């Protein structure tokens, strides 16, 4: 119970009662008290309202234990605790946890942008200098080794595209739509750029496109996002994508050139 030395009121037990965490004897004791105590009854009603609102808005999603602890700690600082009673603090904690649960529901249901848009955004970030390479090298094997050393578990295919006037600049272990991506970049004519990413995935994750091409037994999916062209295809169970603001057909030919270095997997 809370408020030592004054009227006896329940605190955390009210939330435990609401959540069904009390044993039978303790539950009966708290229920009997609430029946005779207007203050505890108001607090229980407030906590019940918060829980009801969460249930009406979405399926119940419990915030992680870490998030719950951080919310409780933030609302239990001396500065904040001095501003409200125990009842008010507990209602605020319940409300904050409810908000966190609703946010989790929202984020779970929110769809990510299409992969071509994400890849195009990464290219723009690299071109502007916002997205930087972690490892600079013109040696394809050294870049592949660096990927493996830093947690890329799938096989990467990094090639020299010098015959197409693009020189390897280096790479970075990246994140694409929540998954690990091996990103490597090339410098081309007129300070142009070409960015390649490889990630574990499938062509079934791509949005529909009217520009689908077959070449050297590969299927290429071509997209245009603003001035950026992205070309996706499958390499040995891993998705590969090239992105650049070079002319569309140039990017497609560069994708063909890279894919020709890989022997397609056959059934």
C-alpha positions, -999 to +999 in steps of 0.1 A: +000+000+000+011+036-005+010+068+016+025+056+049+012+074+079-020+086+062-051+070+048-043+036+035-045+034-004-034+009-029-008+017-056+007-009-080-018-034-067-045-017-087-027-023-120-021-059-109-057-063-101-067-050-135-042-073-152-052-104-132-018-108-115-031-111-079-037-144-062-072-150-049-068-138-013-049-107-023-075-099-051-103-102-026-085-078-002-079-052-029-114-055-043-129-050-008-108-019-003-117-004-036-154-009-029-150+015+002-123+039-011-134+065-036-098+075-044-086+040-053-118+035-072-112+066-093-076+054-100-088+019-109-114+034-133-087+056-149-064+026-154-092+006-168-101+034-193-065+034-206-065-004-211-099-002-228-088+025-252-058+004-263-080-027-268-105-007-289-078+008-311-058-023-320-049-058-309-029-056-276+008-053-282+030-053-251+059-028-252+093-045-246+105-048-210+133-024-218+109+003-231+086-002-201+115+003-177+126+034-195+091+049-195+087+042-158+122+056-149+115+088-169+082+094-152+097+085-118+125+111-117+125+133-085+116+164-106+086+147-121+075+128-090+073+160-070+047+173-094+020+146-090+005+121-066+012+084-068-021+079-085-014+105-112+020+091-118+007+056-123-020+068-147+007+086-167+028+055-168-001+034-180-009+060-206+027+062-218+028+024-221-005+024-240+009+050-264+040+028-269+018-002-276-003+018-302+029+030-318+042-006-320+009-015-337+013+014-362+049+006-370+041-031-374+013-023-399+032+004-417+045-007-451+080+002-461+085+022-494+090+000-524+125-015-528+133+005-560+125+038-542+147+028-512+176+018-535+172+051-555+173+070-522+205+052-512+221+062-545+211+099-540+225+098-505+258+083-518+260+108-547+255+137-522+281+124-498+256+116-470+261+079-474+298+071-472+319+040-480+334+022-450+361+006-470+378+022-500+396-001-525+397-007-562+404-044-556+372-065-560+385-094-539+396-071-511+361-056-510+345-090-510+368-101-481+359-069-462+322-078-466+327-113-452+348-099-424+321-076-413+292-099-411+279-104-447+270-141-446+261-146-483+285-147-512+292-114-529+302-108-565+323-077-568+338-072-603+359-046-621+338-028-647+368-010-662+358-022-697+326-001-692+347+029-679+336+024-643+362+019-616+355+003-583+357+028-554+349+006-524+321-007-503+301-007-470+280-031-451+246-014-454+210-019-443+183-021-470+147-025-458+158-040-425+182-065-440+220-067-445+231-053-479+266-054-494+269-020-511+297-011-534+302+018-557+320+027-589+332+060-604+324+066-640+329+092-668+323+128-658+324+120-621+292+099-625+285+071-600+272+036-601+260+019-569+255-019-566+237-036-537+234-073-530+210-087-504+191-118-495+157-117-510+135-126-540+122-109-571+087-116-557+093-087-533+095-062-561+066-041-573+052-047-608+071-031-637+064-029-674+101-030-682+112-067-677+141-079-698+158-113-704+195-115-711+220-143-707+194-164-689+188-137-663+156-117-658+161-080-652+135-057-636+140-020-645+125+009-626+128+047-628+126+069-596+130+105-606+163+107-624+176+074-609+174+041-628+174+009-607+179-026-623+173-057-602+181-094-609+189-126-591+224-139-586+229-173-570+199-169-546+208-133-538+192-102-553+215-077-570+206-042-580+224-014-599+214+022-595+226+053-613+215+086-627+232+077-660+209+072-690+186+043-685+200+021-713+235+026-700+225+014-666+207-016-681+239-025-701+260-022-670+237-046-653+240-070-682+278-067-680+279-075-643+255-104-646+275-120-675+303-126-650+280-150-630+268-183-642+231-185-636+219-213-613+198-239-631+174-265-617 
